[in-house]
Amino acid sequence: MQRLELEVELRDLAHRILIERGSVWSVLSPIIDKDHPGLLVLGTHGRSALKKLVLGSVAEEVLRLAPCPVLTIGPKAAPPNSDVASFKSILFATDFGAASAKAFPYALFLAQDCRSKLILLHMVPPMAVTNTGPAAYGAAKYADENLTAWQSRMREESSRKLRELIPPDAKLATEPEYVIATDFTPGGILDAAATHQAELIVMGVNQTRSAHLAAHVPWAVISDVLCEATCPVLTVKS
């Protein structure tokens, strides 16, 4: 901590050095209650599925409990470029739920403040297969046409919802980009971030009855994104 305090970047910043003992959240919780920080910044090990199942994810438990946004830096995140003062592009991934609605103002504010390219992403879920109608009797062509029509409707609806997110008075430096994908959610988010060279991913995180239990679930969407993202991830709890 003494070496950290000697960093040049901290010299002109008001700061405090704290060293505490205990589990992360039990230590953080009273500090948050006292100081009301506007942002938490955490590094994460990016545990494998087996290790996460056994040991859990401290970062994921914190982001599900913290009352403020949490910026997480995963093991694959590239170090910041000291010559760049802001994010060139920001990817906002939404499922149009309550958590996403709460996270979007942060994505919009940062995009405006940093003059970033804003990419809005929605993953269209795969259509459920049912045993009704002609498709149930082996009419593959009917099923394909039905699926194509459904995907087209979903894309149009998703595109409309994404465009409606941007308020008329938004002061963005460039026109937002709207991306509709049908990939599995974690892979689709990571692929979109790579394709658009996103320097920040913004996501909402749904509340759960047990943040501790959720932090041990290896197949959660947020887990894959935190572990595999090559840029920081900003999460906002619903």
Backbone bond lengths (Angstrom), bond angles and torsions (degrees), N, CA, C in turn:
res aa  C-N    CA-C-N  psi(-1)  N-CA   C-N-CA  omega(-1)  CA-C   N-CA-C  phi
1 M - - - 1.466 - - 1.525 111.04 -
2 Q 1.345 116.81 -33.80 1.469 119.47 176.99 1.522 110.55 -65.59
3 R 1.340 115.69 -40.45 1.467 118.96 177.66 1.525 110.64 -64.27
4 L 1.329 116.51 -39.36 1.457 120.61 178.74 1.525 110.96 -62.11
5 E 1.316 116.29 -39.77 1.463 120.22 -177.25 1.531 111.75 -68.14
6 L 1.331 116.69 -19.99 1.458 120.54 179.16 1.528 112.73 -83.69
7 E 1.343 116.86 -5.56 1.461 119.92 179.73 1.530 109.99 -59.29
8 V 1.325 115.37 138.66 1.464 121.00 -177.36 1.530 111.43 -58.02
9 E 1.344 116.47 -39.02 1.464 120.37 -175.19 1.529 112.51 -63.74
10 L 1.329 117.66 -22.98 1.459 120.15 -177.72 1.527 113.77 -88.74
11 R 1.308 116.96 -12.20 1.466 119.67 -172.41 1.524 113.20 -60.95
12 D 1.333 116.39 -36.56 1.470 119.83 -177.42 1.524 112.66 -100.14
13 L 1.323 116.50 10.95 1.458 120.36 -179.34 1.519 110.63 -110.77
14 A 1.322 116.03 132.46 1.466 119.29 173.00 1.519 108.16 -65.68
15 H 1.321 117.65 130.91 1.460 119.45 -177.09 1.519 110.70 -156.90
16 R 1.334 114.59 164.25 1.459 122.41 174.49 1.518 108.38 -128.99
17 I 1.319 116.19 146.55 1.455 121.79 175.03 1.521 107.97 -107.58
18 L 1.319 117.13 123.81 1.465 121.96 179.04 1.519 109.48 -124.03
19 I 1.299 116.84 137.20 1.460 122.26 172.22 1.522 106.91 -126.21
20 E 1.315 116.05 117.28 1.458 121.05 -176.17 1.527 109.79 -126.61
21 R 1.311 115.86 162.05 1.462 121.81 177.68 1.528 109.31 -117.75
22 G 1.327 115.77 138.38 1.456 119.82 176.86 1.512 110.87 136.77
23 S 1.324 117.09 -179.43 1.459 120.81 176.27 1.525 108.88 -68.05
24 V 1.321 115.90 152.53 1.463 120.24 -170.68 1.524 111.79 -57.74
25 W 1.328 117.81 -51.97 1.456 118.83 -174.94 1.528 111.96 -68.62
26 S 1.350 118.11 -35.58 1.462 119.78 179.23 1.524 111.02 -64.52
27 V 1.340 117.20 -28.21 1.461 121.29 176.96 1.523 110.78 -82.52
28 L 1.342 116.43 -42.69 1.462 120.13 -176.79 1.522 113.05 -68.20
29 S 1.316 116.82 -38.49 1.464 121.12 -171.74 1.530 113.14 -54.89
30 P 1.335 119.76 -52.11 1.476 118.21 179.54 1.529 113.26 -66.95
31 I 1.338 117.68 -30.30 1.465 120.02 177.07 1.525 109.75 -66.34
32 I 1.336 116.65 -41.81 1.466 121.39 178.46 1.530 109.92 -63.65
33 D 1.329 116.16 -43.86 1.466 120.05 -179.88 1.529 111.41 -61.88
34 K 1.329 116.75 -33.01 1.459 120.90 -177.15 1.529 111.90 -83.60
35 D 1.329 117.07 -45.52 1.471 120.58 -171.22 1.523 114.13 -98.63
36 H 1.328 118.58 -15.24 1.469 123.23 179.56 1.537 112.27 48.54
37 P 1.315 118.35 59.60 1.466 120.02 179.57 1.519 111.55 -65.56
38 G 1.318 115.31 149.75 1.464 119.78 178.03 1.511 112.66 -87.16
39 L 1.341 117.06 -11.06 1.460 121.14 -177.66 1.518 109.69 -159.00
40 L 1.337 116.53 138.86 1.458 122.55 169.69 1.521 107.98 -108.83
41 V 1.317 117.12 140.77 1.462 121.85 177.18 1.526 107.82 -121.10
42 L 1.330 116.26 124.22 1.457 121.71 -176.28 1.519 110.78 -132.60
43 G 1.324 115.48 145.53 1.453 120.41 167.32 1.518 108.50 -95.85
44 T 1.319 117.93 153.41 1.459 120.86 178.06 1.518 109.44 -133.04
45 H 1.335 115.45 144.64 1.461 120.86 -178.97 1.523 112.08 -72.75
46 G 1.345 116.66 -24.66 1.453 118.86 -175.63 1.514 110.90 68.68
47 R 1.326 116.60 57.37 1.458 120.86 -175.98 1.527 111.29 -62.86
48 S 1.322 115.94 150.25 1.454 120.99 172.49 1.524 108.19 -66.71
49 A 1.345 115.72 167.33 1.467 119.82 -177.65 1.518 111.75 -57.61
50 L 1.347 116.99 -42.95 1.464 120.21 -177.80 1.520 110.90 -67.03
51 K 1.351 116.69 -45.47 1.458 119.90 179.88 1.520 111.22 -64.25
52 K 1.334 116.32 -37.03 1.462 118.49 179.55 1.522 110.79 -66.91
53 L 1.341 116.29 -38.21 1.455 120.68 179.60 1.526 110.33 -61.39
54 V 1.335 116.62 -37.67 1.458 121.22 -177.20 1.529 111.38 -86.07
55 L 1.340 116.82 -48.10 1.457 121.02 -171.64 1.526 113.60 -97.31
56 G 1.331 116.38 -22.57 1.452 119.66 -177.22 1.518 112.11 79.72
57 S 1.326 115.97 175.95 1.464 122.37 179.28 1.518 108.61 -120.62
58 V 1.339 116.35 113.64 1.465 120.68 179.52 1.522 110.00 -60.81
59 A 1.339 116.52 -45.70 1.465 120.09 -177.51 1.521 111.21 -60.86
60 E 1.331 116.63 -41.94 1.467 118.47 -177.64 1.519 111.21 -69.59
61 E 1.319 117.62 -36.46 1.461 119.86 176.57 1.528 110.45 -63.43
62 V 1.328 116.73 -42.37 1.468 120.77 -179.12 1.525 110.92 -65.57
63 L 1.332 117.90 -45.13 1.463 119.23 -176.75 1.517 112.02 -67.72
64 R 1.343 116.72 -22.60 1.468 119.46 176.94 1.526 112.01 -84.41
65 L 1.331 117.51 -13.25 1.460 121.19 -178.59 1.525 113.36 -109.42
66 A 1.318 116.69 -28.55 1.466 120.61 -174.20 1.529 111.55 -65.29
67 P 1.335 117.29 137.88 1.465 120.24 178.51 1.520 113.32 -79.27
68 C 1.332 117.20 -8.58 1.462 121.41 -178.90 1.528 109.40 -117.03
69 P 1.323 117.76 167.38 1.466 120.23 176.53 1.531 111.25 -60.31
70 V 1.338 115.26 151.56 1.461 121.79 -179.95 1.523 108.60 -125.33
71 L 1.330 116.20 125.64 1.464 121.94 176.19 1.518 107.81 -99.40
72 T 1.325 116.00 117.71 1.456 121.48 -175.73 1.518 110.46 -110.66
73 I 1.320 115.55 133.81 1.457 121.83 178.77 1.528 107.42 -112.26
74 G 1.324 117.24 112.44 1.449 121.82 -178.52 1.509 112.93 -86.01
75 P 1.326 117.34 173.26 1.463 121.15 -175.89 1.521 113.86 -67.48
76 K 1.336 117.80 -19.87 1.463 120.72 -179.12 1.528 112.89 -99.50
77 A 1.330 116.57 0.20 1.468 119.83 -179.42 1.521 109.96 -69.13
78 A 1.324 115.76 132.75 1.465 120.68 179.65 1.524 109.43 -71.36
79 P 1.323 118.05 146.06 1.467 120.44 177.00 1.518 110.70 -63.92
80 P 1.332 118.27 147.40 1.472 120.14 -178.95 1.513 111.54 -65.43
81 N 1.324 114.91 146.28 1.457 120.99 176.30 1.525 108.34 -85.57
82 S 1.313 116.81 117.28 1.471 120.31 -175.62 1.516 112.55 -63.86
83 D 1.352 116.54 -17.96 1.464 119.19 -179.31 1.523 111.97 -84.56
84 V 1.341 117.11 -8.62 1.460 121.16 -177.40 1.516 109.09 -110.10
85 A 1.314 116.95 124.22 1.461 121.10 -174.96 1.518 112.84 -91.62
86 S 1.334 118.65 -6.18 1.456 119.25 -176.44 1.523 109.86 -154.73
87 F 1.339 115.70 176.34 1.461 121.77 179.51 1.533 109.41 -82.31
88 K 1.323 116.17 128.70 1.465 119.29 177.89 1.523 111.12 -74.07
89 S 1.336 116.87 -35.57 1.458 119.93 -179.98 1.517 109.82 -143.79
90 I 1.317 115.69 141.98 1.463 122.60 -178.32 1.527 108.54 -125.68
91 L 1.328 116.05 127.95 1.465 121.44 177.58 1.522 108.86 -102.54
92 F 1.337 116.01 122.13 1.461 121.31 175.64 1.520 108.16 -108.22
93 A 1.334 116.58 115.59 1.460 122.14 179.88 1.516 109.19 -100.47
94 T 1.332 116.52 126.63 1.463 120.27 -174.93 1.524 112.28 -133.24
95 D 1.321 115.15 145.32 1.463 121.37 169.88 1.525 110.28 -110.99
96 F 1.341 116.04 9.75 1.466 124.50 -179.47 1.528 112.69 66.47
97 G 1.338 116.43 19.07 1.456 120.53 177.63 1.516 111.95 -89.58
98 A 1.344 115.63 -176.04 1.467 121.23 -176.76 1.522 111.93 -63.91
99 A 1.331 116.94 -39.73 1.464 119.60 -179.06 1.527 110.79 -66.20
100 S 1.328 116.47 -41.80 1.462 120.10 178.34 1.524 111.18 -62.95
101 A 1.334 115.92 -39.82 1.469 120.15 179.42 1.524 111.02 -62.14
102 K 1.324 116.70 -35.04 1.461 120.12 179.50 1.527 111.19 -76.00
103 A 1.333 117.03 -29.78 1.469 120.98 -177.91 1.524 112.53 -80.14
104 F 1.328 117.47 -28.83 1.460 119.50 -172.93 1.526 114.60 -58.93
105 P 1.341 120.33 -42.17 1.472 118.72 179.44 1.528 113.13 -56.47
106 Y 1.334 117.13 -31.81 1.465 119.84 178.00 1.528 110.14 -69.05
107 A 1.329 116.82 -42.79 1.459 120.55 178.56 1.528 110.49 -62.39
108 L 1.322 116.28 -43.05 1.461 120.51 -178.96 1.530 110.94 -67.20
109 F 1.327 116.89 -44.45 1.465 120.26 179.84 1.531 110.86 -60.75
110 L 1.323 116.85 -46.68 1.471 120.16 -178.76 1.527 110.84 -64.39
111 A 1.341 116.62 -40.33 1.460 119.88 179.26 1.526 111.05 -63.11
112 Q 1.321 116.03 -39.08 1.470 119.51 178.69 1.529 110.98 -71.72
113 D 1.315 116.28 -45.10 1.454 120.69 -175.43 1.538 111.74 -68.60
114 C 1.340 116.43 -36.85 1.465 120.91 -178.55 1.526 112.66 -94.66
115 R 1.337 116.46 -0.47 1.466 121.78 -176.76 1.529 110.38 55.12
116 S 1.324 114.71 45.66 1.461 121.63 -176.40 1.521 111.47 -91.57
117 K 1.310 115.12 156.35 1.463 121.36 168.27 1.518 107.08 -74.33
118 L 1.338 118.01 126.76 1.459 122.31 -179.04 1.523 109.45 -104.10
119 I 1.338 115.92 121.74 1.465 121.54 177.38 1.516 107.59 -110.55
120 L 1.320 116.67 122.68 1.457 121.58 179.15 1.522 108.71 -104.29
121 L 1.319 116.27 125.22 1.463 122.29 -173.10 1.520 111.22 -122.01
122 H 1.328 115.39 132.79 1.463 120.62 170.86 1.517 109.08 -130.02
123 M 1.325 115.62 133.45 1.460 121.39 178.79 1.531 108.74 -96.06
124 V 1.315 117.12 117.55 1.467 121.21 177.48 1.514 108.11 -77.94
125 P 1.329 119.04 121.75 1.462 120.41 -178.91 1.523 110.78 -69.26
126 P 1.342 117.58 151.79 1.457 119.76 177.49 1.522 110.42 -65.86
127 M 1.331 116.02 145.55 1.459 120.67 -178.82 1.516 109.58 -72.90
128 A 1.315 116.58 134.77 1.457 120.60 178.95 1.526 110.41 -65.94
129 V 1.323 116.20 141.22 1.464 121.45 178.28 1.512 108.62 -88.94
130 T 1.313 116.46 125.93 1.459 120.76 -179.60 1.515 109.58 -119.10
131 N 1.304 116.75 159.31 1.460 122.33 179.59 1.513 111.30 -101.10
132 T 1.310 116.99 46.40 1.454 121.26 178.82 1.511 108.96 -126.56
133 G 1.333 116.04 157.10 1.455 120.26 177.22 1.517 112.42 78.85
134 P 1.327 116.33 -179.55 1.466 121.25 -177.93 1.513 113.64 -58.35
135 A 1.330 118.90 -29.38 1.465 120.45 -178.34 1.515 111.25 -61.75
136 A 1.330 116.70 -26.58 1.453 120.23 -179.77 1.517 111.52 -67.99
137 Y 1.326 117.12 -17.12 1.460 120.86 -177.49 1.522 111.30 -106.99
138 G 1.327 116.75 21.12 1.447 120.14 172.58 1.508 114.84 91.96
139 A 1.298 119.55 11.86 1.461 121.10 179.46 1.528 108.36 -81.57
140 A 1.323 116.84 81.96 1.460 122.16 -174.60 1.529 111.53 -61.75
141 K 1.345 116.58 -37.66 1.456 119.43 -178.94 1.516 110.82 -63.32
142 Y 1.327 115.96 -41.34 1.467 119.94 178.06 1.523 110.01 -61.53
143 A 1.330 115.98 -44.61 1.460 120.26 -178.78 1.520 110.94 -62.41
144 D 1.340 117.41 -41.87 1.460 121.16 179.92 1.520 111.03 -63.79
145 E 1.343 116.07 -44.04 1.453 119.96 179.77 1.529 111.05 -65.35
146 N 1.321 116.11 -39.44 1.457 120.74 179.27 1.527 110.65 -64.57
147 L 1.344 116.03 -42.48 1.447 120.63 178.97 1.525 110.98 -64.66
148 T 1.331 116.66 -43.42 1.464 120.99 179.72 1.519 111.27 -61.35
149 A 1.336 115.88 -43.24 1.465 119.76 179.21 1.524 111.07 -64.92
150 W 1.328 116.29 -40.64 1.460 120.24 179.69 1.524 110.83 -64.79
151 Q 1.334 116.76 -44.49 1.460 120.28 179.46 1.525 111.52 -62.98
152 S 1.333 116.45 -37.81 1.452 120.29 178.57 1.523 110.91 -63.80
153 R 1.339 116.36 -43.74 1.468 120.14 178.31 1.528 111.19 -63.55
154 M 1.335 115.68 -41.86 1.458 119.93 -179.47 1.525 111.08 -64.76
155 R 1.329 116.91 -40.15 1.463 120.55 178.83 1.532 111.26 -63.59
156 E 1.325 115.63 -43.77 1.459 119.52 179.14 1.527 111.28 -62.93
157 E 1.336 115.99 -43.68 1.456 120.49 -179.51 1.536 110.41 -65.90
158 S 1.336 116.27 -42.82 1.465 120.24 -179.67 1.524 111.03 -65.49
159 S 1.325 116.71 -41.03 1.456 120.52 178.70 1.523 110.79 -61.70
160 R 1.319 116.19 -41.69 1.472 120.19 178.72 1.524 110.34 -62.67
161 K 1.335 117.55 -44.32 1.460 121.07 -178.84 1.531 111.27 -65.00
162 L 1.323 116.68 -39.82 1.462 119.87 178.91 1.522 110.99 -62.90
163 R 1.331 116.87 -44.16 1.459 120.72 -179.26 1.520 111.79 -65.90
164 E 1.317 116.84 -32.57 1.459 120.61 179.93 1.521 112.45 -71.17
165 L 1.348 117.57 -15.97 1.459 120.40 178.63 1.523 112.01 -67.51
166 I 1.331 116.73 -32.09 1.461 120.81 -176.18 1.530 109.89 -79.59
167 P 1.328 118.66 114.99 1.470 120.36 179.93 1.523 111.16 -69.24
168 P 1.338 117.64 153.77 1.467 120.74 -178.46 1.519 113.55 -59.87
169 D 1.337 116.96 -28.78 1.460 119.60 -176.77 1.528 113.14 -94.48
170 A 1.337 117.31 13.10 1.467 120.31 179.34 1.528 110.23 -62.83
171 K 1.300 116.33 138.21 1.469 121.49 -178.79 1.529 109.69 -112.12
172 L 1.313 115.18 70.09 1.453 121.48 179.68 1.520 110.25 -90.61
173 A 1.324 115.89 142.33 1.466 120.46 -178.04 1.519 111.81 -69.25
174 T 1.334 117.08 -32.10 1.463 121.74 179.35 1.524 109.68 -134.11
175 E 1.305 115.30 161.72 1.463 120.71 178.92 1.522 110.04 -64.75
176 P 1.342 118.15 132.27 1.469 119.94 178.37 1.531 110.47 -62.54
177 E 1.310 115.40 157.01 1.461 120.98 175.87 1.518 108.38 -113.35
178 Y 1.333 116.28 134.44 1.456 121.49 -176.16 1.524 108.69 -111.13
179 V 1.340 116.01 123.30 1.463 121.36 -174.45 1.526 108.69 -122.68
180 I 1.330 115.31 125.36 1.462 121.78 174.77 1.519 107.01 -114.46
181 A 1.322 117.43 125.23 1.459 121.19 -178.24 1.521 109.87 -130.28
182 T 1.321 116.64 158.63 1.463 121.89 -179.19 1.522 111.42 -119.12
183 D 1.319 116.72 11.71 1.457 121.23 178.80 1.527 109.21 -72.73
184 F 1.351 116.18 163.94 1.453 118.74 173.02 1.526 108.58 -58.78
185 T 1.312 117.79 144.09 1.457 121.69 -167.00 1.529 115.32 -53.53
186 P 1.348 120.47 -55.17 1.481 117.57 -177.52 1.521 112.31 -60.86
187 G 1.338 116.90 -47.47 1.459 120.37 179.91 1.517 112.41 -62.75
188 G 1.321 116.22 -38.04 1.460 119.82 179.71 1.517 112.15 -65.78
189 I 1.331 116.60 -40.80 1.468 120.48 178.89 1.523 110.23 -65.07
190 L 1.323 116.42 -45.27 1.464 120.57 -179.10 1.524 111.34 -66.50
191 D 1.332 117.31 -40.08 1.463 120.44 178.03 1.523 111.08 -63.71
192 A 1.341 115.87 -43.53 1.464 119.70 179.59 1.535 110.66 -63.89
193 A 1.330 116.22 -39.72 1.466 119.60 178.48 1.520 110.88 -63.16
194 A 1.331 116.55 -40.04 1.464 120.24 179.73 1.521 111.04 -69.75
195 T 1.334 116.80 -44.37 1.466 121.56 -178.36 1.522 111.32 -60.51
196 H 1.324 116.37 -42.35 1.463 120.91 -175.80 1.527 112.42 -95.96
197 Q 1.332 116.35 7.87 1.469 121.97 177.90 1.532 111.39 51.48
198 A 1.318 114.61 46.65 1.463 119.98 -179.65 1.524 110.31 -65.06
199 E 1.313 116.25 136.63 1.460 121.73 177.01 1.528 111.35 -102.15
200 L 1.337 116.04 -1.43 1.458 121.59 174.90 1.528 108.01 -157.76
201 I 1.329 116.26 136.48 1.468 122.48 172.95 1.526 107.33 -110.78
202 V 1.325 116.55 132.05 1.465 121.59 177.89 1.527 108.16 -117.22
203 M 1.331 116.51 128.41 1.468 121.77 -177.66 1.522 110.31 -141.37
204 G 1.314 115.37 153.33 1.455 120.74 170.10 1.521 109.26 -91.94
205 V 1.324 116.52 152.62 1.467 122.06 178.19 1.520 108.12 -125.72
206 N 1.316 116.42 123.37 1.457 120.79 -178.45 1.525 110.95 -72.23
207 Q 1.330 115.32 145.72 1.457 119.86 176.01 1.519 109.88 -67.70
208 T 1.315 115.65 152.51 1.455 121.22 178.71 1.518 108.69 -136.80
209 R 1.315 116.45 155.13 1.464 119.61 -179.02 1.514 111.90 -65.22
210 S 1.325 116.74 -34.41 1.456 120.66 -179.41 1.519 109.48 -132.48
211 A 1.330 117.01 102.14 1.463 120.32 177.63 1.516 110.83 -65.33
212 H 1.332 117.10 -33.31 1.460 120.79 179.66 1.522 110.16 -64.82
213 L 1.335 117.05 -44.10 1.467 120.41 179.02 1.522 110.88 -67.04
214 A 1.340 116.91 -42.70 1.462 120.66 179.81 1.521 111.36 -61.24
215 A 1.328 116.52 -31.85 1.465 120.79 -179.11 1.521 112.50 -70.96
216 H 1.351 117.40 -9.51 1.466 121.61 177.71 1.530 112.22 -103.57
217 V 1.338 116.89 -2.36 1.468 120.07 -178.65 1.529 108.84 -83.96
218 P 1.345 118.28 114.97 1.471 119.88 -172.32 1.515 114.77 -77.74
219 W 1.345 118.47 -12.49 1.459 119.25 -174.17 1.530 113.03 -105.50
220 A 1.321 118.38 12.05 1.461 120.85 178.30 1.525 110.12 -67.08
221 V 1.335 116.34 144.54 1.466 121.57 -179.02 1.518 110.96 -56.40
222 I 1.330 116.57 -47.52 1.458 120.03 -175.73 1.524 111.29 -61.40
223 S 1.335 117.24 -31.94 1.465 120.33 -179.47 1.514 111.38 -61.30
224 D 1.337 116.62 -48.37 1.462 120.62 -178.64 1.526 111.19 -63.74
225 V 1.319 116.36 -40.10 1.463 119.60 -178.38 1.526 110.29 -66.78
226 L 1.329 117.50 -44.87 1.457 120.81 179.77 1.523 111.56 -61.63
227 C 1.333 116.28 -40.74 1.465 120.38 -175.46 1.525 112.55 -75.03
228 E 1.330 117.57 -35.16 1.462 120.95 -169.84 1.526 114.23 -103.53
229 A 1.314 117.95 -14.56 1.475 119.77 -176.27 1.512 111.08 -64.49
230 T 1.313 115.91 139.46 1.466 120.90 177.80 1.533 111.49 -95.82
231 C 1.334 116.10 12.91 1.459 121.65 176.69 1.529 107.89 -140.72
232 P 1.317 118.98 166.89 1.458 120.63 176.23 1.537 111.55 -62.28
233 V 1.332 115.42 155.25 1.460 121.73 179.21 1.525 108.07 -124.76
234 L 1.330 116.40 122.13 1.457 122.03 177.41 1.524 108.64 -99.43
235 T 1.336 117.44 120.32 1.463 120.97 -179.64 1.514 110.02 -115.14
236 V 1.336 115.46 144.60 1.466 122.14 179.28 1.520 106.90 -129.71
237 K 1.322 116.74 125.73 1.456 121.81 -177.63 1.526 110.79 -81.05
238 S 1.329 115.35 142.18 1.471 120.04 177.83 1.522 110.89 -70.30
